[in-house]
């Protein structure tokens, strides 16, 4: 009998958001608050090309 086992390899993207602040700590805090409140939209981020996450190749647990 043959089975189809689902596998996954996760990808991630990093990007840049430019903000005016007095310190790097303040800048990180401001961006985190915008993310938490939902006011920073992903379309406002300058995204780098996606990359595969290291060691993320695994089975999902789904079998047909």
C-alpha positions as CSV (number, residue, x, y, z in Angstrom):
1,X,0.0,0.0,0.0
2,X,1.3,3.5,-0.8
3,X,0.9,6.6,1.4
4,X,1.4,10.3,0.8
5,X,3.1,11.8,3.7
6,X,3.0,15.6,4.0
7,X,6.3,17.3,4.7
8,X,7.2,21.0,5.2
9,X,10.2,23.3,5.0
10,X,9.5,26.7,6.6
11,X,10.5,30.0,5.0
12,X,11.0,33.3,6.6
13,X,11.5,36.9,5.5
14,X,13.3,39.7,7.2
15,X,12.8,43.3,6.4
16,X,13.5,46.9,7.4
17,X,11.2,49.6,8.8
18,X,12.6,53.2,9.0
19,X,11.6,55.3,12.0
20,X,12.8,58.5,13.5
21,X,13.9,58.1,17.1
22,X,16.5,59.2,19.6
23,X,18.0,55.8,20.2
24,X,18.1,52.3,18.7
25,X,16.3,51.0,21.8
26,X,13.5,53.5,21.3
27,X,13.3,52.6,17.6
28,X,12.9,48.9,18.4
29,X,10.2,49.7,21.1
30,X,8.3,51.9,18.7
31,X,8.2,49.3,15.9
32,X,7.2,46.5,18.4
33,X,4.4,48.7,19.7
34,X,3.2,49.3,16.1
35,X,3.2,45.5,15.5
36,X,1.4,44.8,18.7
37,X,-1.3,47.4,18.0
38,X,-1.7,46.3,14.4
39,X,-0.8,49.7,13.0
40,X,2.4,48.5,11.2
41,X,1.3,46.8,8.0
42,X,3.4,44.3,6.2
43,X,3.1,46.4,3.0
44,X,5.1,49.2,4.9
45,X,8.1,46.9,5.3
46,X,11.0,46.8,2.8
47,X,11.4,43.0,2.5
48,X,14.5,41.0,1.6
49,X,14.1,37.8,-0.5
50,X,12.6,34.9,1.5
51,X,15.0,32.2,2.9
52,X,14.5,28.7,4.1
53,X,14.7,28.2,7.9
54,X,17.7,25.9,8.8
55,X,16.8,22.5,10.2
56,X,13.0,23.0,9.5
57,X,12.5,20.0,7.1
58,X,10.0,17.8,8.9
59,X,6.8,15.8,8.5
60,X,3.5,17.6,9.2
61,X,1.7,14.6,10.7
62,X,-0.8,14.4,7.7
63,X,-0.9,11.1,5.8
64,X,-3.3,10.2,2.9
